[in-house]
Amino acid sequence: MALFLLFEAANGSALFEAHCIDEIGQNTEAVRNSVTDLNRFGKVVKLRSFNLFTFALDALEQVNAVTEGVMTDELRTVLETNLPKVKEGKKPKFSLGVAESKLGSQIRD
């Protein structure tokens, strides 16, 4: 199953695709090493898309929405455009990791 990670920053939102996480997921030390060493990180995580915020006000609105657990139309578009399509009535063949549990619930709904 594919694993995608959503990362919101002050200048935009990034969607990463993680590879080989199952292989290192059982070993906390291996996970720590894979994300602190840039060469290893690049082998495990690939940037799928980056959505740059065009204005400071847009960035503020997006960050506030994330902290409040609200999925904006802009975030919905980014996810629908960059995540694999899910056929109606089928379960997705991927998972999406987010830091904010409220936002995760909104995305799942």
N, C-alpha and C positions, 0 to 999 in steps of 0.2 A: 504494500500500500504506500502510495506517495505521501510525503509530508511536506506541507508548505508552512512558512512562518511569516506572519505579518509584523512589520516593524514600523512604528510611527515615529518620526523625528521632527524637529522644528522646521526643516526645509521640505519635507515630503514623506510619502509612505512607500516602503519597499516591501516587495513580496519575494521571499527566498524559497528555493526548493532544496530540501535537505536530502542527501544521499548517504547510504551506508549507516544511518542512525541505528538501525536494528543491530548491526554488528558491534557498535561501540556502546550502545545504550545500557548494557548490563554493567559496564565498568565506568564508574564515576571518574576515575583518574584519566581514562582514555578520552572521555568527553571533555574534561577540563583541558587536556593537552590539545585536543583537536580544535578548540575555539580560541586558545591563546596563542597558537603558532599560526601565522598568516598562511604559510604554505599548506599546512594541514587543513585549516579552515576553508581555503579555496577548493580543496578536494572534496569536502563534505557538504558545503553550502554554496549554491549558485544563485546569483541574482536573477530573478525571473522578470521583474519589472520594477520601475521606480516612477512614481507619480509626483512630480515637483509641484509644490504649492506656488501659485503665481503671485499672490499678494500676501502681505503680512496678516491682513484681516482674515483671509482664507485659511492660513495656517493656524491662526488663533481659534477660529471656528471648528476646524477639524480636530485640533488637540483637545478642545473643550468637549466636543462630542465624544471622543474616545474615553476621556476620564468620566463622563456621565454614562457611558455604556450605550451610546446611541450610534447606530450605523447611518451615516449620511448617504445621500444619493451618489456623491462622488466616490465614496469608498465602495458602495455597491457596484458601481460601474467598473472600478478597478478590479474587483474580485470576479465579477462576471466575465470580464474580458480576458483575464489572465489565468483563471483556474480551469481545470478540465471541465467539460460540459457533463452534466448529470442528466441521464434520461429520466423522464417523468415516471414515477412509481418505482424507481431503482434507488439503491443506496449509493452514495458517492464512493469512488475507489481511491479516495484521498482523505487526508485529515488536514485541518488548518489550525496551527498553533497561534494563540494570541495571549498577551499578558493580562489583559483586563477581562475577567470572567463575565461581567455584565455585557460587554461587547460581544464576547463569544456566544452568549445566549441569543443576542439579537441577530447575529450572523446565521446561526443555526436555524432560527425561526424563519 
